[in-house]
Amino acid sequence: MFKLSSEASLDGAITVENKFIVEYMPYADGDYVKVYLYGLSLAARKSDADDSTERLARRLDMDESTVAAAIDYWTEQGLMSRLGDDICYFSPRTARPKIKLLDVDTYKEFNRQAQLYISARQISPNEYHDYYALMEKLHVEWQAMVLIVKYCVDLKGDNVSCPYILSVARNLAEDGYRTADDVGERLDEFGVYYNDLRAALGAMGKKHVDHEAVQLYKKWKIEYKFGADVILHVAQNMKHGSIALLDDKLTQYSKLGFFTSDIIDKYEEDRKNLYKLAKAVNKALGVYYDNTDPEIATYVKPWLALGFDGKAILAAADYCMKKDMKRLSDLDAVIRDLFERGLTTEKQVKDSVNYENRHDGDIEKLLKTLGVRGAVKDVHRAYYANWAEKWSMPQALIDYAAELSVGKDNKFAFMNAVLSAWHNSGVTDVQKAKAAAPTAGDKAAPTAATTGMVFEKYTEEQLNSLFTPITEEDD
């Protein structure tokens, strides 16, 4: 990693554009690059009175003729202009190289062979000029350019466009392949992957192979170390898609360390099941999220890591829906509570829910008797579990207490007061309860004076302590 020291970043630094470093510097003589950079520093010091070529030559320990040749070179490249003693620098982004008069015989054989391969159309003078300009600028041998033309025709057909050929040539030159031997070796290497790549692209419904795809295939084979069978398998799984999407998938598998088809298939199946489970959970809760990725990362994966399977999670979600607990955070709290109690299977979760709802049928009858509308609530379950299980009140006695509570403001609280008094007094059947109850015409609430029994009054905190939520079960 390169960086500037604090000293190097002081005022007075010059800016050398990346385009110069990439497209111009690699092909220039070393002395010419020195002249360019030192001259650029002089240009940046506008107040420097001694910015002559003579001074530049002395500082660089060069002959003035070398400096002059360098300035002529950069002028031809379009990066400088010279008018008398004034030398002006231009940005590489807007540089316009001078058109050189080329020796016709230099590219005569190139013209003949290029036209031979591009037989579907006549190569225009402007197209020839673009080839010449690239070869001159990037120092590509014409024999190498012929090999590039043939390679592109083999890939795209004999009607291949000039910009495509220039793009391939530029990429190869920037990678250091400019001679016929180097380019031929590189293209032969690409040809090794052609048939395998064509099969992979064909699996995705693609017919044409281009140079960029071949470069990607080489990356998958050499850098990622995927076998041709694995690449083909991934492409077949995609069925339809782009080369970029295939690259994304293979890059992801490489980072994850998945290099065989069976491991990749298991990963994709697990991923698909995660999305299905997340959507099923949301459906059970009655909610919708356009993007379930955060939900999977924050909730679903951790739930599965705790040992819950999909059916157990859905059973808990169904429980939350019936409790009007529709947030994922509510479901998360329930699942983690179940985990602490060792309830991780679908059967265990349902058994726990059924245990909590074990008296719902009897409670529904009570609600009907009392004239209370609506679903059974936790407070009803807590009251009833206290009466039937902790106090062992028979159903007939509970029903009778309900009859006495009809018309009262807080019916369940009134019932609890009546049953509590009977429990404390040892009343265990309806006959004894009737003997202790007020007359039928007495509309007042039972009191110690009318029944001879002591009634307990509960604070809100005491009432809350009667609840028997899903997290508590009697031994």
N, C-alpha and C positions, 0 to 999 in steps of 0.2 A: 504494500500500500504506500503510495507516494503522497507526501504532503509538504507544505512550505514551513520552514522554521519561522519563528517570530522575526528574526532578522531579515529573512528573505521576503517577508510580506510588508516591509516598510515602504513608505512613500517612494515613488520613483520607479516602481516595477513596471515592466511593459507587458502587454498582452499579446500572446502568440496564439492565433486561432487554431482550434483543433483541426479544421479542414486543411490548414497548411501542413500540420504534422502528419496527417494521414495521407493526403493526396499529392503533396509536393515534395516534402523533405526526403522520403525514402528513395526518390529517383534522382535527386540532385547530388552533384559533387560536394564532398565535405567542405571544401574551401568556399564554395558558393553559399552553403548554408551559413557558414561563419559570417560572410559578408552581409547576408540578408539580416541576420539577427543583430549584428553590431550596427548596421545602418539603421535598423528599426529603433535601436536605443537612441541613436543620434537624432532621429526624427522626433522621438518623444521629448527630447530636450530642446524645445523650440528656441530657448534663449542662448544656446551654445553657439558662440561665434566661430568656432573652429571645427565645423562639421564637413570638412572637405574629404574627397576621396583619398587625397594624399595622406591626411592624418589617419584615416581608416586603415590604409595600407601599412603605415608604420606601426599602428597598434596591433595589427594582426600578423605582423612580420611577413607580409606578402609583397610580391611585385605589384606595381600599379596596373600592369597589364592583366594580372589575374583578377584584380578587383574590377577592372573594366569588363572583362569577359563575364564575370559573375553578374554584373548589372545588366549586361546585354541578355544573359540567359533569363533572368527574372523578368526582364521587359518582354521577352518573347512569351513567357508564361502568363503575362497579363497582370503580374503582381507589382510591377514598377513602371514608371515612365520617366524619361529623361529629356529635359529641355535645357540645353546649355549646361550650366553647373547645378541646376535644380533637379533633384531626384524625388519623385513622389511615390509613396507607397499606396497600394490599393488593397482592399479587403479580399481575401480568397473567396469570399462568398459572392462577390460581384466581378471577379476577375474575368477578363476576356482575352484569351491567348491570341497572339497574332497568327494569322493564317500563313502557314509556310508554303512556299512553292516547292512541291515535292517532285522528285525525279520519277517520271512516269514508269520507267523500267523497274524501279524499286518494288512497286506493288503490282506489276503486270501479271505475275504468276498468281499472286493472291487473288486478283480480280477473276482470273480464269477459273481457279479451283472453287472459289466461293460461289460463283454463278453456276458451276457444275452441280453443286450440292443444293443450292436454292433454285431448283428448276421450275417451280410453279409460277414464278414471276420474274420480271426483269429488275435487277438491282439498280436503283437510281443513282445518279452522280452524288446527290446529297448523302445517301446512305453509305456510299463508298467513302466519302469524306469523313463521316462519323467514325467509320472503322479506322481510317488513317489517323484521325485525331487521337483516338484512344490509344492506338499502338504507339504513337509518338510520345504522348503524355506519360503513359504508364510503362513505356519501354517493353512492350510486348512484341515478340518476334512474329513476323507475318505467318511463318509456318505454324506457330502456336495458335494464331488466330484462325487459321484454316481448320485446325483440329477442333476448335471451339465451335465454329460454324457447323461442322459435321455432327458434333455431339448434340447441338441444339436441334438440328434437323431430325436426328434419330429420335429425340424426345418428343418434339412438338409437330413434326411433319415438315415437308419442304416449303410450306408457306409461312414458316416461323417469322416473327417480326424482328426488325432490326433492334428495337429497344431491349427485347428479351436477350438477344445475343450479346449486346453490349453489357447488359447487367451481369450475365454469367462471366464474361471476360473480365469485367471490373472486379468482381468478387474473387476470381482466381488470382488476378494481379495483386490485389491488396493482401492476399494470403501468401504472396511471394512466388506464385507460379506464373512465370513470364516467358520461359524458353519452351521450345517444342518438346524437349525431353521431359521437363518437369510437368508441363500441362498434359502431355500424353499419359504419363504415369498416373497423374491425379485422376484423369478421366477414365482410365482403365480401372482404377480402384472403384470409382463410382459405378462403373458398369457391372461390377461383381454383385451389387445390391439391386440392380434394375429389375430382374425377374421376380425376386422376392417382394420388392416394393410394389410392383405391378399387381401381384396377387393380393396383397394387403389392401391396396386402394380399390381393387375390383370387388373385394368383399364389402366395401362401403358404397358400392355403386359408382365409383370413379373410374373413368377410362384412361385419362391422360396422366402421364408421369412427367413432372418438370424437375428442373435442376434443384430448386429449393427443397422439394420433397426428398430427393436423393441425399441431400446434405443432412436432412433430419433423420433419414433412415440410418445413415452412417453414425450419427450421434447415438441413436437407440442401440445400435449394435456394438460400437466401440466404447463409447463413454458410459452408457447405462448397462451394457453387457446383457441385453435381452437376446434370446434365441429367436431365429426367424419364425419358428413355430408359435412362440408366445406372442410376437407382434401380430402375426396373422390371426391368432385366436382372439386377441383384444379387438382387432378390426372387425372380425366376424360378429362379436358380441355387440358392437356398435351398430352394425347393419347400415345405418345412414349417418353421415356426419362429414366433417371436414378433416383435412390433414392436420389443421391446428388443434382440433379437439382430440384427435388421436395422440398428438404430441403432448397435450395437457395430461391425458390419462397416463401415458407411459412415464411422464415426468413425475406424476404423483406416486405411481407404483414404485418407481425407483427410490424416491425419498422415503417411502414406507418400508422398503426392503422386500417387496413382493416381486419375485422373479420367475415364478412358475405359474402355469395356467390354473392349477387346482387352488392355489392360495389366492390368486386374483379372483377366481370365481366365488370362493367362499366370502371374500371381503365384499364383493359386489352384492351377493345374496344377503349378507348381514346388513349392508347399508340399505338395501331395498326394504328389508323387514323393519329396520328402524323407522323409515319414513311411513310405512304402513301402520306401525304401532302408534307413532305420533299422531297420525290422522285419526286413527280409531279412538285414541284417548280424547282428542279434541271433540270428536263426535259424541262420545259418551258424556262429556262435560257440557255439551251444547255450545261450544265456542268454535271460532275459526281463526286460523292464522295463515296468512299468505305464505310466509316463510317459516318453515318448521326447524330450520337448522339450529337457531339458538335454543329452542325447546329441547331438541335432541341432545345438544351438548350439555345443557344445564340440568335437565331432569331425566330424560329417558335413559341415557347411557349410565348415569349414576344409579338409577333404580335397578337396571339389569346387573350392574356390578355388585349390588347388595344381595343378589341371588334370586330376585323376583323374575318370573317369566312373564311373557306378554299377557297371558290370561289372568294372572294374579293382579297385574297392574290395571287391567280393564275392570276386574271385579271391584277394586278399590275406587276406580273412577266412577263406576256405576253407583257405588255407595255415596260418594261425594255429590253426585248429581241429585240423588234423592234427598240429601241433606241441604240442598241449595248451596253447596260449596263448589263454585264453578271456576275458581282460580287454580292455576297450576301449583301455586304455592300452598294452597289448601290441600291438594292431593299429595304434594310432597310431604307435608306434615303428617298426614295419615299414613303414608307408606313408611316413613321413617319410624313412626310409632309402632307399626306392625312389625317392622324389622327388629326393634328392641325387644319385642315379645316373642320373637322367633317364628312369626307367622308370615311365610314367604310364598306358599303355594296357593293356587286358586282355591282349593278345597279349604285350606286353613282360613283364608280371607273370608270366604263365603260362610264358613261355620261361625266365624266371629261375628259377622254381620247378622246372621240368623239368630245367634244367641242374643244379641242386643234387641232384635225385633221379635223375640219369642212370645211376647204377650200382646202383640199388635192386634190380633183377632179379638181378644177379650176387651182391649182398650177401645176398639172401634165400636163394640156394642155399648160400652159405657158412654162414649161420646153421643151415641144415638139416644140413649136414655136421658142424658143430661141436656140434649138439644144443642150440643156444641158442633158447629160445622168446621170442616177442614180436615187436614191430614193429621195422623198421629205425630206428636212432637216428642222431643227428648224429655221435656219436663213431665209429660204424661207417662212415658216409660219409666222414668225415675220414681215417680209416685207409686206406680203400680208394682214395680219390682220390690219396693220397700214394704208394701202391704202384703203381697202374696208370698214373698220369700223371706224377708227378715222378720216380719211379724206373724207369718203363717196364717193369715186371715183366709177363711174359706170363701169361695166365690159367691156363695149365697149371701154372706155377710157384706161383702163388697158391693153387691148389687143392691142390697137394702140401703146401705149408706148412700148410694147414688140416688135412690128414690127420695131420700131425705134432703138431698142437695139440689134437687130440681128447683129452679127459680131463684137460687142464690146468686149473688154478684160474682163471687169467685168460687165456682163450683168445686174445682179440684182441691183448693185450699180448705174449703168447708168440709169436703169428704175426708181430707187428711186429719182435720181436727176431730171429727167424729170417730174415725177409726183409731186414732191415737188414744182417745179417751177410753174406747172399748178395750184396746190392747192393754192399757195401763190398769184397767179394772178387771181384766181377766174375762171379758165377754168373748165367747167363742162361737156363739150361734145366734141365729136371727131371733129366736124366742126370747133369750135373755136381753138382746138388744131392744126388742119391742117393749119389754117390761121396764126398761130404763129410759125409753125415749119419751119425748113430750107427746101430748095428745094430737090427734090428727088435725084438730082445728087450730092448733098453736102454730102460727107462722113465724115466730121468732126463732132465732138460732138457738140450738141447745146450749145450756149453760150448766154450771155446777149446781145451781139452785134447782133447776128443773129435772136434771138427770141424776144428781147425786154423784157425778163423775167430774174429774178434773180434766180440763181441756188444755192442751199444750199450744202455745203460740210460737211460731217460728220466725226468726229474722230472715232477711233475704240471704244472708251468708249461710244460715242453717239449711234453707231450702236448696241452695245450690249444692250443698254437701250431699244431698239425697240423690244427685244425678248418678246414673250408672252409664257412663259413656263407653265407647268401643274399647277404650284403653283399660277398663277395669272389669274383672270377672270374679264372681264369688267362688271360693274353693268348694 
